[in-house]
Amino acid sequence: MPFAYYAKLSPSRQRIYRQSDAIVVLELPAGVSTGAGVGRIRASLAGEDRSGVQAACQDLIDALVAGYCVQKIRVRVLAQRPSDDTGELQGLYEPDDAPKPALITVWMRTAARKDVVAFKTFLRTLIHELCHHLDYELYKMPETFHTEGFYKRESTLVSALLAAESTAGDLLG
């Protein structure tokens, strides 16, 4: 069932929405090892090491986009989320603007209390923004929409990444 804003879209945008909604699974790319990278994000976030979080996020995103054979994307991790009367911004995807590559920005602290964001929330936000990039680059959609399919793709990839981290931890331990 489409989200409420679907009815306000033009027929061509509704087609893109339905295309997005129909893709419900996003597997890890074959042969890409991500478990240790996810673990580095977790450890750096727990250590409140912004530069370490950024480096670990960039390494993970680099591995994923190489595995999906899509354009590179830059990751920027900033300290405290911006907010206004409507809430906090958790993540932001900016498509490429030649010659600048696409950019994902995520924040590692909440706006109001300045707490470090919970690891799973942070990882989900990072992957959410990557999914916007994949809509353009992997699926060749002219727009990216928040559809049920989009959120299912995000969830399957996050679950696969957490499972890979768990497996990597078992191999190291």
C-alpha positions in Angstrom: 0.0 0.0 0.0 1.6 3.3 -1.0 2.3 6.1 1.5 -0.2 9.0 1.5 2.0 11.3 -0.7 1.8 8.8 -3.6 -1.6 10.2 -4.7 -0.1 13.7 -5.1 2.7 12.4 -7.5 2.4 12.8 -11.3 1.8 9.6 -13.2 5.5 9.4 -14.2 6.6 9.8 -10.6 4.1 7.2 -9.5 5.8 4.8 -11.9 9.1 5.5 -10.3 7.6 5.1 -6.8 6.1 1.7 -7.8 9.5 0.6 -9.3 11.1 1.4 -6.0 8.4 -0.2 -4.0 8.8 -3.5 -5.9 12.4 -4.0 -4.9 12.3 -5.3 -1.4 15.7 -7.0 -0.8 19.2 -5.7 -1.0 21.8 -8.4 -0.4 25.4 -7.8 0.5 27.5 -7.8 -2.7 29.1 -11.2 -3.4 32.6 -11.5 -2.1 32.6 -8.3 -0.1 33.7 -8.6 3.5 32.0 -6.1 5.8 32.0 -7.6 9.3 35.2 -6.1 10.6 34.3 -2.7 9.1 31.0 -2.7 10.9 32.8 -3.6 14.1 35.1 -0.7 13.6 32.2 1.7 13.3 30.7 0.3 16.5 34.0 0.6 18.5 34.8 4.1 17.2 31.3 5.3 18.0 31.5 3.8 21.5 34.9 5.5 21.9 33.3 8.8 20.8 36.0 9.1 18.1 34.5 11.1 15.3 37.5 10.8 13.0 37.6 7.0 13.6 33.8 6.8 12.9 34.2 8.7 9.7 37.2 6.6 8.5 35.3 3.3 9.4 32.1 4.5 7.6 34.1 5.6 4.5 35.8 2.2 4.4 32.5 0.3 4.7 30.8 2.5 2.1 33.8 2.1 -0.3 33.6 -1.7 0.0 29.8 -1.7 -0.6 29.8 0.6 -3.6 32.7 -1.3 -5.1 30.8 -4.5 -4.6 27.7 -3.1 -6.2 29.9 -1.6 -9.0 28.4 1.9 -8.6 29.9 5.4 -8.4 32.0 6.2 -5.3 30.4 8.3 -2.6 32.1 10.4 0.1 31.1 10.1 3.7 31.2 12.9 6.2 30.6 12.4 9.9 29.8 15.5 11.9 29.4 15.9 15.7 26.0 17.1 16.7 22.8 16.8 14.7 21.1 20.0 13.5 17.6 20.6 14.6 14.7 23.0 14.3 11.0 23.1 15.4 10.2 20.0 13.3 12.9 17.7 14.7 16.5 16.5 14.2 18.2 15.7 10.9 19.8 12.3 11.2 21.4 11.9 7.8 21.6 13.6 4.5 22.3 12.3 1.0 23.5 14.7 -1.7 23.7 13.3 -5.2 26.8 14.0 -7.2 27.3 17.4 -8.6 30.1 17.1 -11.1 33.0 17.3 -10.5 32.0 16.7 -6.8 31.1 13.1 -5.9 27.9 12.2 -4.1 28.0 12.8 -0.3 26.5 11.2 2.7 26.5 13.2 5.9 25.6 11.6 9.2 25.8 13.0 12.8 27.1 11.0 15.8 25.4 13.0 18.6 21.8 13.9 19.2 20.8 17.5 19.0 19.0 18.0 22.3 21.0 15.9 24.8 24.2 15.7 22.8 24.3 11.9 23.5 26.2 9.6 21.1 23.7 8.0 18.8 23.0 4.3 19.5 25.1 2.1 17.2 22.2 0.4 15.4 20.4 3.8 14.8 23.7 5.2 13.4 24.3 2.2 11.1 20.7 2.3 9.9 21.0 6.0 9.1 24.2 5.5 7.2 22.7 2.6 5.2 19.5 4.6 4.6 21.5 7.3 2.9 23.5 4.7 0.9 20.1 3.3 -0.3 19.3 6.7 -1.8 22.6 6.5 -3.7 21.8 3.0 -4.9 18.4 4.1 -6.2 20.2 6.4 -8.6 23.3 4.4 -9.4 22.3 0.7 -9.1 18.6 0.8 -10.0 18.9 3.8 -12.4 15.9 5.5 -11.0 15.6 9.2 -11.9 14.3 9.9 -8.3 14.5 8.2 -4.9 11.4 7.9 -2.8 10.7 6.6 0.7 8.6 3.6 -0.2 7.9 0.4 1.7 10.3 -1.3 -0.7 13.0 1.3 0.1 12.7 0.6 3.9 12.7 -3.1 3.3 15.9 -2.8 1.2 17.5 -0.8 4.0 16.4 -3.3 6.6 17.7 -6.4 4.7 21.1 -4.7 4.2 21.4 -3.6 7.8 20.5 -7.1 9.0 23.1 -8.6 6.7 25.7 -6.2 7.9 25.0 -6.9 11.6 25.1 -10.7 10.8 28.5 -10.2 9.0 29.8 -8.3 12.1 28.6 -11.1 14.4 30.3 -13.7 12.2 33.5 -11.7 12.0 33.5 -11.4 15.8 33.1 -15.2 16.1 36.1 -15.7 13.7 38.3 -13.3 15.7 37.2 -14.5 19.2 
